[in-house]
Amino acid sequence: MKKILASLLIVAFCISMIGCATIKVSGNAQLAPNTSVGEKIASKRVWYLFWGLVPLNNNSTDSVIPPNSKVRVETKYTPLDFIFNIFTSALTINSFTAEVYEVK
């Protein structure tokens, strides 16, 4: 019985870490290397259904990237995303965050 329970817990953990969530990084700006340091100018949370298979809102950064600038975009799984996902995982709704940094 313990082996079955342990196996089920491992399978549940593995399934909870699987996802197809993508954030489309686009806009009228030049992308900077990830080693560049910049100032955070925007943040966008993207919601997904079925572990990232279906985006529930616009998963593009077009609306938050300023035109004609040099930016670096980080996609993150923040602590707030973790808390949201604890309560919404039964509904199979997940969130991720994209943060936009302007590089001088």
Buried (B, 14 or more C-beta within 10 A) or exposed (E): EEEEEEEEEEEEEEEEEEBEBEBEBEBEBEBBEEEBEBEEBBEBEBBBBEBBEEBEEEBBBEEBBBEEBBBBBBBEBBEEBEEBBEEBEEEEBBBBBBBBBBBE
